[in-house]
């Protein structure tokens, strides 16, 4: 039995590894090969696809994609650029804050690609080594995922936690993750402030600067969106989107203070006296309804083109995330659900004495599968089944971001390409890259602060 269990685990890991190497839709599709081997080859009972989470992602991504199609994303990036160009000397701290809050707003880190060349340009023209703000800004764009009320990771945590008896909503989750992750990012920015050699003392940069053609490549053009016209419909789409977020937060806030306004509906189950059990509809349903409604309002009043939204990077990256979570989570649930008694027995001593150690498992799995939402969906049920308390898991939620460790994620690769100075790099030995230090500092500090907050609050 142990040999078969290990063999099947290797199949799961191989599917995740190969999928991550191909990237994009392959993350979920190649997981299907592993699923087929486990179910059709070994006869394992198939797990349950995370449909509730997938529906939330589809609704949120549709709304954000429609806003992008209306031009709202350009306006948000213009506002961020104005802030950065007004205070160029502080770009190492301001750039990660801008990318972080953009991700918090729209629920995906893929919105920052337009801002990244602007960050590089501002740093270079100010004489600041671009690696300093660029490395931590790329990290910040992904850190914001566990801080967004509409992101897959947060939605997944809430849905799964409620199923396992930890009654928490989106607002309660981000009230822990936002301050924790901000502390982590500020620590990473502080560590990056004097990172590497100044440009005037860097022989590699000076050699590039000595080449007239390379000098023109680095300094000849200015990356900017400030000259791009933003009309009233673009601004309206942002207001509608922010209004939708405010409605979601309001429902969560009223729930916390004991004034729950969610509709009460029947569950289809009968109580002991024969009457139907009634309960408020879940926040996952609220989020879906609000996001889809907001998307429709943008189409009707902000002149957003649905065809343009489907062709945009926000909607496309969101649908890739749906496929990834669908395949990865289904594969992981199939394996874990079939071996839950053995895992509970084998890991019981560790998680009983050191429940925080589950953060190491979260981080390690994230290195493999490049999706925070997928890590939560795949690993959180296992963590609860091992007896780890909900507040502990909420505290270590920032640890689900580990895919910076191997620099193959699109935002990191794009940042390297956007930095015309050549200071943001993937090192010769793969792991000595520009994102390792800020990533480790951010995740470790965020996890420690998050754990401290939940220890105090709960």
PyMOL commands that set and color helices and strands:
alter all, ss='L'
color gray80, all
select helices_A, chain A and resi 2-22+26-41+51-69+72-86+88-106+109-126+130-147+152-163+170-192+199-201+203-210+212-219+232-256+283-301+306-311+313-338+340-353+355-369+372-385+390-395+397-400+410-418+436-457
alter helices_A, ss='H'
color red, helices_A
select strands_A, chain A and resi 264-270+276-280
alter strands_A, ss='S'
color yellow, strands_A
deselect
rebuild
show_as cartoon
